[in-house]
């Protein structure tokens, strides 16, 4: 098997640990493999009108972050996490101001 590392927020990691225990998986890897098998068999389980899987209209990290902020729907913690993800992304152009 190939090892793949992913970065999660503390909240996400805690939720994964809780789901691993509650659903009876031996470890996190088993849970993720089950999720991936489910997705591969039936991708529509996560692709729906609430979560469209399409490319953003811009590659500007600044424009993406500004768009999220303008909605007023997202918490400061979410926006901070989003900004970190945009800074680390290989997809988006990091045109965000320095911290």
Secondary structure, DSSP 4 states (H G I P E B T S, - for coil): ---------HHHHHHHHHHHHHTT-SSHHHHHHHHHHHHHH-GGGT-STTS-----S--BHHHHHHHHHHH--S-HHHHHHHHHHHHH-SSSB--PPP-
